[in-house]
Amino acid sequence: MNDTTDPLAATLFAEVFTVDQLARNVVSRALPKGMEISHFSVLNHLAHIGEERTPAQLAATFHVTRGAMTNTLSKLEWAGHIHIRPDWDDARRKFVSISPAGRQARDAALAAFMPVIADVVRSIGTERVRAALPVLRELRKQLELDP
């Protein structure tokens, strides 16, 4: 076996990449008009944590550049889905929070695609999905360690 080729690793990542692409397609088709996955992801994160975050913190959370996050936040602010306010202690910094309209948009998006995802989980079987989660979590943790 060639040391540079690990068939198990190649197969694992091929499956992960394919599942990612297919899942993004399913979710994208179900999202409300004008909403992108990146928009939903930020809204979902802000709704989940229930606290303000700086654009830099959000960029780090999503492993994107600050410029990419600024672009996403600009679109969300324009749509009225988030509020961006200055940091009263440090004028160079800003804080981002989800707006009531953003919470409604996030809830509408979830309502649109969760039935599709729930059907997939039921089709595979909840026990098999539960069994896969620890491996997927460990894979994510290992990849987060790699800069």
PyMOL commands that set and color helices and strands:
alter all, ss='L'
color gray80, all
select helices_A, chain A and resi 7-30+37-49+55-62+66-78+100-124+126-145
alter helices_A, ss='H'
color red, helices_A
select strands_A, chain A and resi 82-86+94-98
alter strands_A, ss='S'
color yellow, strands_A
deselect
rebuild
show_as cartoon
